[in-house]
């Protein structure tokens, strides 16, 4: 789950600086740059960060974050895994730039090759092999990963493919998984749309979780909201019959949109007559608790994929 107290609603992959113009260049890019043509940065003789550079506690913002491996040996998540392979479009997220702690960097160095996945859109994932045969739920946006780790611990027989672009959160979730002996978590870095469309097989998911996505509250930014008819049309092709779609938000207008869009999707069935009570398996996080203390109302929505 995402836990970003700087926004009215916790966001899975947003920048605390707030929304940007849909036509603006992506964060970290300078005029005339793109994911396939990034701004140049100072590098060593081989074109990488010099080998004596210690990035364990580096602010991974700006062009260096976009164009260089996270660590000198090339380990860790890629800065822009899909690169120029896929179209540029209006996205529901902004990369959140913040400092990676030494413990998060250490987890990324050691564990990314085994439990991490860069969403490059170039190949299909074998989920059975990746999760040792467990049924897999996709979680889009997990913030720092505390709630994801709790759900994984409570249900070790379900794999969680946790997707986000927040590097500190990726490292933190891997560290939590290792610390708590959780073997049913994998971390995906990049765009969930590309993951769903290019890298997941039809009917391969046992569920989808979208907890506290960015509400994009301004009307002109509503097109950036994740829960849209086109997104659900894609998602439902990747859901197995009976798969559970679980969304949650504390932004009332977005909750109304979610309910309308989910209810209009013919392949989904609402398990309640409207909003659902918070199920016990979705942990209450500290930021959600702070929102409740301020009078926010949290809405859960639970829908089931109908049989084919």
Protein Blocks (a to p, Z undefined) as FASTA:
>chain_A
ZZdfkbmbdcfbbcfkbpcdfkbccehiaehiafklccdddddfkopacfkbcfklccfe
hjklmmpcfbfnopajdfblnlmmbccdddfbdcddddddfklmmmmmmmmmmmgccdeh
laccdfklmnnopacdddehjhjommmmmmmmmmmmbccddddfbfklmmmmmmmmmmno
pakbccdedjfklmmmmmpcehkbgbdcdehiafklafklmmmpmbdfklmmmmmmmpce
hiacddddfbfklmmmmmmmmmmpmkbccfbecjadddfklccdfklmmmmmnopacddd
ddddddZZ
